[in-house]
Amino acid sequence: MTVTAPIVVHGLNHAFGKGALRKQILFDIGTEIPQAEIVIVTGPSGSGKTTLLTLVGALRSTQEGSVQVLGQELCGAKPAILEKVRKQIGFIFQQHNLLNALTALQNVELGARVRGKFRHSEITERARQILQAVDLGERMNHHPEQLSGGQRQRVAIARALVGEPAMLLADEPTASLDKQSGREVVERMQSLAREHGTTILLLPMTTAFWTLPTASFTSKMDVFQRSQIQ
């Protein structure tokens, strides 16, 4: 039996604005990304990389073409289908988007609760373990305003990873991290892909990310070629 790839895109076009102000960002994108693959999306600023990520993540409506994610067609999909897909995806944005009223531990617990796959008794321990893995074991009871920018980003990364998502979408996840912390985060992504079959679509930091040895983050890396994003 043929297994459908987690991400299948055909004839994807996307534009912003209307009339004379309309500007097309994505042009006839087509790609198929297998399970457990770590795929790097490349291209200059403004080329549509983040737009592509939000379309695949069911965070933006597909205008034209087909976007199939985790077996669901997103183009024209009902809100319930989009929500179902989003619950299976871990998101890491350039901005941490943490809830200031919650501690680091509570923010990460929230990520596990949204997934709905763990027993209540497991959630806190999983959140503690992942925070320790990103070197925040001593800061888990701190609120976001008590953390540095890099620490807040690590909390956001822990929140995305704690639920062992079927897919991870990361927009420059190591942008505010030092080289060693960035290496640890990418190695955690590699572990997700290897051990849990997680498919990862990644927008790298253009300078610091590429200083990491290729072997430290993936055994097979496919680059989403510049020619596919106009």
Secondary structure, 3 states (H helix, E strand, C coil): CCCCCCEEEEEEEEEECCHHHCEEEEEEEEEEECCCCEEEECCCCCCCHHHHHHHHCCCCCCCEEEEEECCEECCCCCHHHHHHHHCCEEEECCCCCCCCCCCHHHHHHHHHHHHCCCCHHHHHHHHHHHHHHCCCCCCCCCCHHHCCHHHHHHHHHHHHHCCCCCEEEEECCCCCCCHHHHHHHHHHHHHHHHHHCCEEEEECCCCCHHHCCHHHCCCCEEEECHHHCC
